[in-house]
Amino acid sequence: MYIVNQDICTGCGTCADVCPTDAIKIESKKAVITWACTDCGACPRYCPEGAIRKQNVALAAPGA
């Protein structure tokens, strides 16, 4: 999943425009990536501020 650095994001909407799954919304003048994200990588490539980065999410093993 990708995350947005809210301190850097200017809310320009470029990421939302290039998102093929409409997983990015602009809320309170900042980009927010929803769980509809498919990790395609379009948003960080096009973000003019470099505010989006990959977040590695570790999932617990079943029964852990």
mmCIF file as Biopython writes it, N, C-alpha, C and O atoms, coordinates in Angstrom:
data_model
#
loop_
_atom_site.group_PDB
_atom_site.id
_atom_site.type_symbol
_atom_site.label_atom_id
_atom_site.label_alt_id
_atom_site.label_comp_id
_atom_site.label_asym_id
_atom_site.label_entity_id
_atom_site.label_seq_id
_atom_site.pdbx_PDB_ins_code
_atom_site.Cartn_x
_atom_site.Cartn_y
_atom_site.Cartn_z
_atom_site.occupancy
_atom_site.B_iso_or_equiv
_atom_site.auth_seq_id
_atom_site.auth_asym_id
_atom_site.pdbx_PDB_model_num
ATOM 1   N N  . MET A ? 1  ? 0.849   -1.183  0.000   1.0 0.0 1  A 1 
ATOM 2   C CA . MET A ? 1  ? 0.000   0.000   0.000   1.0 0.0 1  A 1 
ATOM 3   C C  . MET A ? 1  ? 0.888   1.237   0.000   1.0 0.0 1  A 1 
ATOM 4   O O  . MET A ? 1  ? 2.011   1.212   0.503   1.0 0.0 1  A 1 
ATOM 5   N N  . TYR A ? 2  ? 0.381   2.289   -0.556  1.0 0.0 2  A 1 
ATOM 6   C CA . TYR A ? 2  ? 1.075   3.567   -0.598  1.0 0.0 2  A 1 
ATOM 7   C C  . TYR A ? 2  ? 0.490   4.499   0.453   1.0 0.0 2  A 1 
ATOM 8   O O  . TYR A ? 2  ? -0.692  4.412   0.787   1.0 0.0 2  A 1 
ATOM 9   N N  . ILE A ? 3  ? 1.321   5.382   0.964   1.0 0.0 3  A 1 
ATOM 10  C CA . ILE A ? 3  ? 0.859   6.364   1.940   1.0 0.0 3  A 1 
ATOM 11  C C  . ILE A ? 3  ? 1.269   7.754   1.484   1.0 0.0 3  A 1 
ATOM 12  O O  . ILE A ? 3  ? 2.224   7.917   0.724   1.0 0.0 3  A 1 
ATOM 13  N N  . VAL A ? 4  ? 0.542   8.743   1.952   1.0 0.0 4  A 1 
ATOM 14  C CA . VAL A ? 4  ? 0.784   10.133  1.598   1.0 0.0 4  A 1 
ATOM 15  C C  . VAL A ? 4  ? 1.389   10.857  2.797   1.0 0.0 4  A 1 
ATOM 16  O O  . VAL A ? 4  ? 0.849   10.796  3.901   1.0 0.0 4  A 1 
ATOM 17  N N  . ASN A ? 5  ? 2.496   11.533  2.580   1.0 0.0 5  A 1 
ATOM 18  C CA . ASN A ? 5  ? 3.080   12.388  3.612   1.0 0.0 5  A 1 
ATOM 19  C C  . ASN A ? 5  ? 2.251   13.672  3.615   1.0 0.0 5  A 1 
ATOM 20  O O  . ASN A ? 5  ? 2.397   14.515  2.730   1.0 0.0 5  A 1 
ATOM 21  N N  . GLN A ? 6  ? 1.390   13.812  4.606   1.0 0.0 6  A 1 
ATOM 22  C CA . GLN A ? 6  ? 0.472   14.952  4.673   1.0 0.0 6  A 1 
ATOM 23  C C  . GLN A ? 6  ? 1.198   16.286  4.847   1.0 0.0 6  A 1 
ATOM 24  O O  . GLN A ? 6  ? 0.638   17.334  4.525   1.0 0.0 6  A 1 
ATOM 25  N N  . ASP A ? 7  ? 2.427   16.264  5.349   1.0 0.0 7  A 1 
ATOM 26  C CA . ASP A ? 7  ? 3.195   17.497  5.510   1.0 0.0 7  A 1 
ATOM 27  C C  . ASP A ? 7  ? 3.695   18.036  4.176   1.0 0.0 7  A 1 
ATOM 28  O O  . ASP A ? 7  ? 3.924   19.236  4.029   1.0 0.0 7  A 1 
ATOM 29  N N  . ILE A ? 8  ? 3.863   17.137  3.201   1.0 0.0 8  A 1 
ATOM 30  C CA . ILE A ? 8  ? 4.384   17.536  1.892   1.0 0.0 8  A 1 
ATOM 31  C C  . ILE A ? 8  ? 3.276   17.729  0.860   1.0 0.0 8  A 1 
ATOM 32  O O  . ILE A ? 8  ? 3.393   18.576  -0.026  1.0 0.0 8  A 1 
ATOM 33  N N  . CYS A ? 9  ? 2.202   16.948  0.970   1.0 0.0 9  A 1 
ATOM 34  C CA . CYS A ? 9  ? 1.106   16.979  -0.009  1.0 0.0 9  A 1 
ATOM 35  C C  . CYS A ? 9  ? 0.496   18.377  -0.106  1.0 0.0 9  A 1 
ATOM 36  O O  . CYS A ? 9  ? 0.187   19.012  0.902   1.0 0.0 9  A 1 
ATOM 37  N N  . THR A ? 10 ? 0.333   18.839  -1.346  1.0 0.0 10 A 1 
ATOM 38  C CA . THR A ? 10 ? -0.290  20.142  -1.575  1.0 0.0 10 A 1 
ATOM 39  C C  . THR A ? 10 ? -1.753  20.019  -1.995  1.0 0.0 10 A 1 
ATOM 40  O O  . THR A ? 10 ? -2.443  21.025  -2.163  1.0 0.0 10 A 1 
ATOM 41  N N  . GLY A ? 11 ? -2.225  18.772  -2.164  1.0 0.0 11 A 1 
ATOM 42  C CA . GLY A ? 11 ? -3.620  18.573  -2.559  1.0 0.0 11 A 1 
ATOM 43  C C  . GLY A ? 11 ? -3.893  18.922  -4.006  1.0 0.0 11 A 1 
ATOM 44  O O  . GLY A ? 11 ? -5.026  19.244  -4.363  1.0 0.0 11 A 1 
ATOM 45  N N  . CYS A ? 12 ? -2.865  18.864  -4.848  1.0 0.0 12 A 1 
ATOM 46  C CA . CYS A ? 12 ? -3.029  19.259  -6.253  1.0 0.0 12 A 1 
ATOM 47  C C  . CYS A ? 12 ? -3.971  18.336  -7.024  1.0 0.0 12 A 1 
ATOM 48  O O  . CYS A ? 12 ? -4.599  18.758  -7.995  1.0 0.0 12 A 1 
ATOM 49  N N  . GLY A ? 13 ? -4.069  17.064  -6.587  1.0 0.0 13 A 1 
ATOM 50  C CA . GLY A ? 13 ? -4.986  16.125  -7.235  1.0 0.0 13 A 1 
ATOM 51  C C  . GLY A ? 13 ? -4.387  15.339  -8.386  1.0 0.0 13 A 1 
ATOM 52  O O  . GLY A ? 13 ? -5.086  14.537  -9.005  1.0 0.0 13 A 1 
ATOM 53  N N  . THR A ? 14 ? -3.117  15.543  -8.688  1.0 0.0 14 A 1 
ATOM 54  C CA . THR A ? 14 ? -2.494  14.804  -9.781  1.0 0.0 14 A 1 
ATOM 55  C C  . THR A ? 14 ? -2.575  13.308  -9.546  1.0 0.0 14 A 1 
ATOM 56  O O  . THR A ? 14 ? -2.872  12.549  -10.468 1.0 0.0 14 A 1 
ATOM 57  N N  . CYS A ? 15 ? -2.313  12.878  -8.320  1.0 0.0 15 A 1 
ATOM 58  C CA . CYS A ? 15 ? -2.360  11.451  -7.992  1.0 0.0 15 A 1 
ATOM 59  C C  . CYS A ? 15 ? -3.755  10.882  -8.211  1.0 0.0 15 A 1 
ATOM 60  O O  . CYS A ? 15 ? -3.902  9.782   -8.744  1.0 0.0 15 A 1 
ATOM 61  N N  . ALA A ? 16 ? -4.762  11.612  -7.810  1.0 0.0 16 A 1 
ATOM 62  C CA . ALA A ? 16 ? -6.142  11.160  -7.991  1.0 0.0 16 A 1 
ATOM 63  C C  . ALA A ? 16 ? -6.486  11.067  -9.472  1.0 0.0 16 A 1 
ATOM 64  O O  . ALA A ? 16 ? -7.215  10.167  -9.888  1.0 0.0 16 A 1 
ATOM 65  N N  . ASP A ? 17 ? -5.964  11.993  -10.263 1.0 0.0 17 A 1 
ATOM 66  C CA . ASP A ? 17 ? -6.229  11.988  -11.704 1.0 0.0 17 A 1 
ATOM 67  C C  . ASP A ? 17 ? -5.634  10.767  -12.396 1.0 0.0 17 A 1 
ATOM 68  O O  . ASP A ? 17 ? -6.225  10.249  -13.343 1.0 0.0 17 A 1 
ATOM 69  N N  . VAL A ? 18 ? -4.469  10.299  -11.936 1.0 0.0 18 A 1 
ATOM 70  C CA . VAL A ? 18 ? -3.810  9.176   -12.607 1.0 0.0 18 A 1 
ATOM 71  C C  . VAL A ? 18 ? -4.166  7.822   -12.010 1.0 0.0 18 A 1 
ATOM 72  O O  . VAL A ? 18 ? -3.795  6.791   -12.572 1.0 0.0 18 A 1 
ATOM 73  N N  . CYS A ? 19 ? -4.873  7.798   -10.893 1.0 0.0 19 A 1 
ATOM 74  C CA . CYS A ? 19 ? -5.209  6.535   -10.239 1.0 0.0 19 A 1 
ATOM 75  C C  . CYS A ? 19 ? -6.250  5.770   -11.053 1.0 0.0 19 A 1 
ATOM 76  O O  . CYS A ? 19 ? -7.360  6.265   -11.248 1.0 0.0 19 A 1 
ATOM 77  N N  . PRO A ? 20 ? -5.906  4.560   -11.535 1.0 0.0 20 A 1 
ATOM 78  C CA . PRO A ? 20 ? -6.850  3.814   -12.370 1.0 0.0 20 A 1 
ATOM 79  C C  . PRO A ? 20 ? -8.018  3.204   -11.600 1.0 0.0 20 A 1 
ATOM 80  O O  . PRO A ? 20 ? -8.997  2.778   -12.213 1.0 0.0 20 A 1 
ATOM 81  N N  . THR A ? 21 ? -7.938  3.151   -10.273 1.0 0.0 21 A 1 
ATOM 82  C CA . THR A ? 21 ? -9.015  2.540   -9.489  1.0 0.0 21 A 1 
ATOM 83  C C  . THR A ? 21 ? -9.782  3.551   -8.645  1.0 0.0 21 A 1 
ATOM 84  O O  . THR A ? 21 ? -10.615 3.172   -7.822  1.0 0.0 21 A 1 
ATOM 85  N N  . ASP A ? 22 ? -9.503  4.837   -8.848  1.0 0.0 22 A 1 
ATOM 86  C CA . ASP A ? 22 ? -10.150 5.899   -8.071  1.0 0.0 22 A 1 
ATOM 87  C C  . ASP A ? 22 ? -9.978  5.686   -6.569  1.0 0.0 22 A 1 
ATOM 88  O O  . ASP A ? 22 ? -10.892 5.945   -5.787  1.0 0.0 22 A 1 
ATOM 89  N N  . ALA A ? 23 ? -8.793  5.210   -6.174  1.0 0.0 23 A 1 
ATOM 90  C CA . ALA A ? 23 ? -8.518  4.913   -4.769  1.0 0.0 23 A 1 
ATOM 91  C C  . ALA A ? 23 ? -7.996  6.126   -4.006  1.0 0.0 23 A 1 
ATOM 92  O O  . ALA A ? 23 ? -7.750  6.041   -2.803  1.0 0.0 23 A 1 
ATOM 93  N N  . ILE A ? 24 ? -7.825  7.253   -4.694  1.0 0.0 24 A 1 
ATOM 94  C CA . ILE A ? 24 ? -7.284  8.442   -4.038  1.0 0.0 24 A 1 
ATOM 95  C C  . ILE A ? 24 ? -8.331  9.539   -4.051  1.0 0.0 24 A 1 
ATOM 96  O O  . ILE A ? 24 ? -8.895  9.880   -5.091  1.0 0.0 24 A 1 
ATOM 97  N N  . LYS A ? 25 ? -8.573  10.074  -2.879  1.0 0.0 25 A 1 
ATOM 98  C CA . LYS A ? 25 ? -9.533  11.162  -2.716  1.0 0.0 25 A 1 
ATOM 99  C C  . LYS A ? 25 ? -8.798  12.363  -2.135  1.0 0.0 25 A 1 
ATOM 100 O O  . LYS A ? 25 ? -7.804  12.206  -1.425  1.0 0.0 25 A 1 
ATOM 101 N N  . ILE A ? 26 ? -9.283  13.550  -2.434  1.0 0.0 26 A 1 
ATOM 102 C CA . ILE A ? 26 ? -8.745  14.763  -1.832  1.0 0.0 26 A 1 
ATOM 103 C C  . ILE A ? 26 ? -9.703  15.165  -0.723  1.0 0.0 26 A 1 
ATOM 104 O O  . ILE A ? 26 ? -10.863 15.498  -0.969  1.0 0.0 26 A 1 
ATOM 105 N N  . GLU A ? 27 ? -9.195  15.126  0.500   1.0 0.0 27 A 1 
ATOM 106 C CA . GLU A ? 27 ? -9.996  15.473  1.673   1.0 0.0 27 A 1 
ATOM 107 C C  . GLU A ? 27 ? -9.246  16.522  2.478   1.0 0.0 27 A 1 
ATOM 108 O O  . GLU A ? 27 ? -8.067  16.350  2.787   1.0 0.0 27 A 1 
ATOM 109 N N  . SER A ? 28 ? -9.918  17.588  2.810   1.0 0.0 28 A 1 
ATOM 110 C CA . SER A ? 28 ? -9.300  18.694  3.557   1.0 0.0 28 A 1 
ATOM 111 C C  . SER A ? 28 ? -8.017  19.165  2.877   1.0 0.0 28 A 1 
ATOM 112 O O  . SER A ? 28 ? -7.017  19.457  3.533   1.0 0.0 28 A 1 
ATOM 113 N N  . LYS A ? 29 ? -8.069  19.232  1.552   1.0 0.0 29 A 1 
ATOM 114 C CA . LYS A ? 29 ? -6.960  19.720  0.716   1.0 0.0 29 A 1 
ATOM 115 C C  . LYS A ? 29 ? -5.707  18.854  0.785   1.0 0.0 29 A 1 
ATOM 116 O O  . LYS A ? 29 ? -4.595  19.342  0.586   1.0 0.0 29 A 1 
ATOM 117 N N  . LYS A ? 30 ? -5.894  17.560  1.069   1.0 0.0 30 A 1 
ATOM 118 C CA . LYS A ? 30 ? -4.790  16.595  1.109   1.0 0.0 30 A 1 
ATOM 119 C C  . LYS A ? 30 ? -5.251  15.289  0.456   1.0 0.0 30 A 1 
ATOM 120 O O  . LYS A ? 30 ? -6.427  14.931  0.523   1.0 0.0 30 A 1 
ATOM 121 N N  . ALA A ? 31 ? -4.311  14.585  -0.175  1.0 0.0 31 A 1 
ATOM 122 C CA . ALA A ? 31 ? -4.632  13.291  -0.780  1.0 0.0 31 A 1 
ATOM 123 C C  . ALA A ? 31 ? -4.734  12.223  0.299   1.0 0.0 31 A 1 
ATOM 124 O O  . ALA A ? 31 ? -3.963  12.202  1.258   1.0 0.0 31 A 1 
ATOM 125 N N  . VAL A ? 32 ? -5.706  11.337  0.114   1.0 0.0 32 A 1 
ATOM 126 C CA . VAL A ? 32 ? -5.905  10.203  1.015   1.0 0.0 32 A 1 
ATOM 127 C C  . VAL A ? 32 ? -6.067  8.966   0.136   1.0 0.0 32 A 1 
ATOM 128 O O  . VAL A ? 32 ? -6.906  8.936   -0.764  1.0 0.0 32 A 1 
ATOM 129 N N  . ILE A ? 33 ? -5.256  7.948   0.407   1.0 0.0 33 A 1 
ATOM 130 C CA . ILE A ? 33 ? -5.322  6.712   -0.365  1.0 0.0 33 A 1 
ATOM 131 C C  . ILE A ? 33 ? -6.189  5.711   0.400   1.0 0.0 33 A 1 
ATOM 132 O O  . ILE A ? 33 ? -5.944  5.424   1.571   1.0 0.0 33 A 1 
ATOM 133 N N  . THR A ? 34 ? -7.204  5.188   -0.286  1.0 0.0 34 A 1 
ATOM 134 C CA . THR A ? 34 ? -8.148  4.261   0.348   1.0 0.0 34 A 1 
ATOM 135 C C  . THR A ? 34 ? -7.697  2.816   0.134   1.0 0.0 34 A 1 
ATOM 136 O O  . THR A ? 34 ? -6.712  2.551   -0.557  1.0 0.0 34 A 1 
ATOM 137 N N  . TRP A ? 35 ? -8.438  1.891   0.741   1.0 0.0 35 A 1 
ATOM 138 C CA . TRP A ? 35 ? -8.125  0.476   0.614   1.0 0.0 35 A 1 
ATOM 139 C C  . TRP A ? 35 ? -8.413  -0.056  -0.778  1.0 0.0 35 A 1 
ATOM 140 O O  . TRP A ? 35 ? -8.109  -1.216  -1.057  1.0 0.0 35 A 1 
ATOM 141 N N  . ALA A ? 36 ? -8.981  0.740   -1.653  1.0 0.0 36 A 1 
ATOM 142 C CA . ALA A ? 36 ? -9.194  0.318   -3.040  1.0 0.0 36 A 1 
ATOM 143 C C  . ALA A ? 36 ? -7.892  0.334   -3.841  1.0 0.0 36 A 1 
ATOM 144 O O  . ALA A ? 36 ? -7.866  -0.077  -5.001  1.0 0.0 36 A 1 
ATOM 145 N N  . CYS A ? 37 ? -6.823  0.807   -3.224  1.0 0.0 37 A 1 
ATOM 146 C CA . CYS A ? 37 ? -5.505  0.865   -3.873  1.0 0.0 37 A 1 
ATOM 147 C C  . CYS A ? 37 ? -5.054  -0.544  -4.266  1.0 0.0 37 A 1 
ATOM 148 O O  . CYS A ? 37 ? -5.146  -1.476  -3.466  1.0 0.0 37 A 1 
ATOM 149 N N  . THR A ? 38 ? -4.569  -0.691  -5.496  1.0 0.0 38 A 1 
ATOM 150 C CA . THR A ? 38 ? -4.083  -1.987  -5.986  1.0 0.0 38 A 1 
ATOM 151 C C  . THR A ? 38 ? -2.569  -2.008  -6.119  1.0 0.0 38 A 1 
ATOM 152 O O  . THR A ? 38 ? -2.020  -2.924  -6.732  1.0 0.0 38 A 1 
ATOM 153 N N  . ASP A ? 39 ? -1.883  -1.022  -5.559  1.0 0.0 39 A 1 
ATOM 154 C CA . ASP A ? 39 ? -0.414  -0.941  -5.594  1.0 0.0 39 A 1 
ATOM 155 C C  . ASP A ? 39 ? 0.142   -0.866  -7.011  1.0 0.0 39 A 1 
ATOM 156 O O  . ASP A ? 39 ? 1.199   -1.435  -7.286  1.0 0.0 39 A 1 
ATOM 157 N N  . CYS A ? 40 ? -0.539  -0.184  -7.902  1.0 0.0 40 A 1 
ATOM 158 C CA . CYS A ? 40 ? -0.061  -0.104  -9.285  1.0 0.0 40 A 1 
ATOM 159 C C  . CYS A ? 40 ? 1.174   0.794   -9.423  1.0 0.0 40 A 1 
ATOM 160 O O  . CYS A ? 40 ? 1.960   0.632   -10.356 1.0 0.0 40 A 1 
ATOM 161 N N  . GLY A ? 41 ? 1.343   1.743   -8.488  1.0 0.0 41 A 1 
ATOM 162 C CA . GLY A ? 41 ? 2.525   2.599   -8.510  1.0 0.0 41 A 1 
ATOM 163 C C  . GLY A ? 41 ? 2.403   3.862   -9.336  1.0 0.0 41 A 1 
ATOM 164 O O  . GLY A ? 41 ? 3.387   4.584   -9.497  1.0 0.0 41 A 1 
ATOM 165 N N  . ALA A ? 42 ? 1.238   4.146   -9.859  1.0 0.0 42 A 1 
ATOM 166 C CA . ALA A ? 42 ? 1.078   5.354   -10.678 1.0 0.0 42 A 1 
ATOM 167 C C  . ALA A ? 42 ? 1.221   6.625   -9.850  1.0 0.0 42 A 1 
ATOM 168 O O  . ALA A ? 42 ? 1.853   7.584   -10.294 1.0 0.0 42 A 1 
ATOM 169 N N  . CYS A ? 43 ? 0.646   6.645   -8.659  1.0 0.0 43 A 1 
ATOM 170 C CA . CYS A ? 43 ? 0.626   7.875   -7.862  1.0 0.0 43 A 1 
ATOM 171 C C  . CYS A ? 43 ? 2.012   8.404   -7.493  1.0 0.0 43 A 1 
ATOM 172 O O  . CYS A ? 43 ? 2.251   9.600   -7.660  1.0 0.0 43 A 1 
ATOM 173 N N  . PRO A ? 44 ? 2.940   7.573   -7.000  1.0 0.0 44 A 1 
ATOM 174 C CA . PRO A ? 44 ? 4.247   8.153   -6.666  1.0 0.0 44 A 1 
ATOM 175 C C  . PRO A ? 44 ? 5.026   8.594   -7.896  1.0 0.0 44 A 1 
ATOM 176 O O  . PRO A ? 44 ? 5.841   9.513   -7.815  1.0 0.0 44 A 1 
ATOM 177 N N  . ARG A ? 45 ? 4.784   7.949   -9.035  1.0 0.0 45 A 1 
ATOM 178 C CA . ARG A ? 45 ? 5.480   8.350   -10.265 1.0 0.0 45 A 1 
ATOM 179 C C  . ARG A ? 45 ? 5.062   9.742   -10.722 1.0 0.0 45 A 1 
ATOM 180 O O  . ARG A ? 45 ? 5.871   10.480  -11.284 1.0 0.0 45 A 1 
ATOM 181 N N  . TYR A ? 46 ? 3.815   10.101  -10.485 1.0 0.0 46 A 1 
ATOM 182 C CA . TYR A ? 46 ? 3.306   11.377  -10.986 1.0 0.0 46 A 1 
ATOM 183 C C  . TYR A ? 46 ? 3.194   12.479  -9.950  1.0 0.0 46 A 1 
ATOM 184 O O  . TYR A ? 46 ? 2.950   13.630  -10.312 1.0 0.0 46 A 1 
ATOM 185 N N  . CYS A ? 47 ? 3.364   12.166  -8.674  1.0 0.0 47 A 1 
ATOM 186 C CA . CYS A ? 47 ? 3.246   13.188  -7.625  1.0 0.0 47 A 1 
ATOM 187 C C  . CYS A ? 47 ? 4.365   14.222  -7.788  1.0 0.0 47 A 1 
ATOM 188 O O  . CYS A ? 47 ? 5.539   13.880  -7.650  1.0 0.0 47 A 1 
ATOM 189 N N  . PRO A ? 48 ? 4.018   15.480  -8.080  1.0 0.0 48 A 1 
ATOM 190 C CA . PRO A ? 48 ? 5.054   16.499  -8.290  1.0 0.0 48 A 1 
ATOM 191 C C  . PRO A ? 48 ? 5.814   16.871  -7.016  1.0 0.0 48 A 1 
ATOM 192 O O  . PRO A ? 48 ? 6.897   17.451  -7.088  1.0 0.0 48 A 1 
ATOM 193 N N  . GLU A ? 49 ? 5.258   16.545  -5.863  1.0 0.0 49 A 1 
ATOM 194 C CA . GLU A ? 49 ? 5.898   16.902  -4.595  1.0 0.0 49 A 1 
ATOM 195 C C  . GLU A ? 49 ? 6.686   15.740  -3.991  1.0 0.0 49 A 1 
ATOM 196 O O  . GLU A ? 49 ? 7.421   15.929  -3.022  1.0 0.0 49 A 1 
ATOM 197 N N  . GLY A ? 50 ? 6.538   14.546  -4.555  1.0 0.0 50 A 1 
ATOM 198 C CA . GLY A ? 50 ? 7.196   13.374  -3.979  1.0 0.0 50 A 1 
ATOM 199 C C  . GLY A ? 50 ? 6.620   12.994  -2.627  1.0 0.0 50 A 1 
ATOM 200 O O  . GLY A ? 50 ? 7.332   12.501  -1.753  1.0 0.0 50 A 1 
ATOM 201 N N  . ALA A ? 51 ? 5.327   13.227  -2.463  1.0 0.0 51 A 1 
ATOM 202 C CA . ALA A ? 51 ? 4.672   13.026  -1.167  1.0 0.0 51 A 1 
ATOM 203 C C  . ALA A ? 51 ? 4.127   11.625  -0.949  1.0 0.0 51 A 1 
ATOM 204 O O  . ALA A ? 51 ? 3.602   11.326  0.124   1.0 0.0 51 A 1 
ATOM 205 N N  . ILE A ? 52 ? 4.246   10.761  -1.952  1.0 0.0 52 A 1 
ATOM 206 C CA . ILE A ? 52 ? 3.669   9.420   -1.840  1.0 0.0 52 A 1 
ATOM 207 C C  . ILE A ? 52 ? 4.784   8.384   -1.884  1.0 0.0 52 A 1 
ATOM 208 O O  . ILE A ? 52 ? 5.676   8.436   -2.730  1.0 0.0 52 A 1 
ATOM 209 N N  . ARG A ? 53 ? 4.707   7.437   -0.943  1.0 0.0 53 A 1 
ATOM 210 C CA . ARG A ? 53 ? 5.720   6.382   -0.920  1.0 0.0 53 A 1 
ATOM 211 C C  . ARG A ? 53 ? 5.074   5.052   -0.554  1.0 0.0 53 A 1 
ATOM 212 O O  . ARG A ? 53 ? 3.981   4.999   0.011   1.0 0.0 53 A 1 
ATOM 213 N N  . LYS A ? 54 ? 5.781   3.991   -0.892  1.0 0.0 54 A 1 
ATOM 214 C CA . LYS A ? 54 ? 5.324   2.643   -0.594  1.0 0.0 54 A 1 
ATOM 215 C C  . LYS A ? 54 ? 5.481   2.363   0.893   1.0 0.0 54 A 1 
ATOM 216 O O  . LYS A ? 54 ? 6.519   2.670   1.479   1.0 0.0 54 A 1 
ATOM 217 N N  . GLN A ? 55 ? 4.468   1.789   1.497   1.0 0.0 55 A 1 
ATOM 218 C CA . GLN A ? 55 ? 4.531   1.378   2.890   1.0 0.0 55 A 1 
ATOM 219 C C  . GLN A ? 55 ? 4.415   -0.132  2.915   1.0 0.0 55 A 1 
ATOM 220 O O  . GLN A ? 55 ? 3.444   -0.703  2.420   1.0 0.0 55 A 1 
ATOM 221 N N  . ASN A ? 56 ? 5.398   -0.758  3.486   1.0 0.0 56 A 1 
ATOM 222 C CA . ASN A ? 56 ? 5.345   -2.211  3.611   1.0 0.0 56 A 1 
ATOM 223 C C  . ASN A ? 56 ? 4.482   -2.562  4.812   1.0 0.0 56 A 1 
ATOM 224 O O  . ASN A ? 56 ? 4.733   -2.108  5.928   1.0 0.0 56 A 1 
ATOM 225 N N  . VAL A ? 57 ? 3.470   -3.370  4.572   1.0 0.0 57 A 1 
ATOM 226 C CA . VAL A ? 57 ? 2.547   -3.760  5.632   1.0 0.0 57 A 1 
ATOM 227 C C  . VAL A ? 57 ? 2.787   -5.242  5.923   1.0 0.0 57 A 1 
ATOM 228 O O  . VAL A ? 57 ? 2.585   -6.098  5.061   1.0 0.0 57 A 1 
ATOM 229 N N  . ALA A ? 58 ? 3.211   -5.520  7.122   1.0 0.0 58 A 1 
ATOM 230 C CA . ALA A ? 58 ? 3.430   -6.901  7.521   1.0 0.0 58 A 1 
ATOM 231 C C  . ALA A ? 58 ? 2.121   -7.481  8.026   1.0 0.0 58 A 1 
ATOM 232 O O  . ALA A ? 58 ? 1.458   -6.895  8.882   1.0 0.0 58 A 1 
ATOM 233 N N  . LEU A ? 59 ? 1.764   -8.612  7.500   1.0 0.0 59 A 1 
ATOM 234 C CA . LEU A ? 59 ? 0.532   -9.266  7.923   1.0 0.0 59 A 1 
ATOM 235 C C  . LEU A ? 59 ? 0.894   -10.416 8.851   1.0 0.0 59 A 1 
ATOM 236 O O  . LEU A ? 59 ? 1.873   -11.125 8.616   1.0 0.0 59 A 1 
ATOM 237 N N  . ALA A ? 60 ? 0.126   -10.597 9.879   1.0 0.0 60 A 1 
ATOM 238 C CA . ALA A ? 60 ? 0.372   -11.690 10.813  1.0 0.0 60 A 1 
ATOM 239 C C  . ALA A ? 60 ? -0.002  -13.011 10.173  1.0 0.0 60 A 1 
ATOM 240 O O  . ALA A ? 60 ? -0.981  -13.101 9.431   1.0 0.0 60 A 1 
ATOM 241 N N  . ALA A ? 61 ? 0.774   -14.021 10.460  1.0 0.0 61 A 1 
ATOM 242 C CA . ALA A ? 61 ? 0.487   -15.348 9.954   1.0 0.0 61 A 1 
ATOM 243 C C  . ALA A ? 61 ? -0.785  -15.876 10.617  1.0 0.0 61 A 1 
ATOM 244 O O  . ALA A ? 61 ? -1.060  -15.545 11.770  1.0 0.0 61 A 1 
ATOM 245 N N  . PRO A ? 62 ? -1.557  -16.688 9.907   1.0 0.0 62 A 1 
ATOM 246 C CA . PRO A ? 62 ? -2.763  -17.256 10.502  1.0 0.0 62 A 1 
ATOM 247 C C  . PRO A ? 62 ? -2.426  -17.998 11.794  1.0 0.0 62 A 1 
ATOM 248 O O  . PRO A ? 62 ? -1.472  -18.775 11.840  1.0 0.0 62 A 1 
ATOM 249 N N  . GLY A ? 63 ? -3.199  -17.760 12.822  1.0 0.0 63 A 1 
ATOM 250 C CA . GLY A ? 63 ? -2.985  -18.415 14.110  1.0 0.0 63 A 1 
ATOM 251 C C  . GLY A ? 63 ? -1.919  -17.784 14.974  1.0 0.0 63 A 1 
ATOM 252 O O  . GLY A ? 63 ? -1.604  -18.288 16.052  1.0 0.0 63 A 1 
ATOM 253 N N  . ALA A ? 64 ? -1.351  -16.659 14.497  1.0 0.0 64 A 1 
ATOM 254 C CA . ALA A ? 64 ? -0.284  -16.010 15.275  1.0 0.0 64 A 1 
ATOM 255 C C  . ALA A ? 64 ? -0.861  -15.150 16.376  1.0 0.0 64 A 1 
ATOM 256 O O  . ALA A ? 64 ? -0.112  -14.529 17.130  1.0 0.0 64 A 1 
#
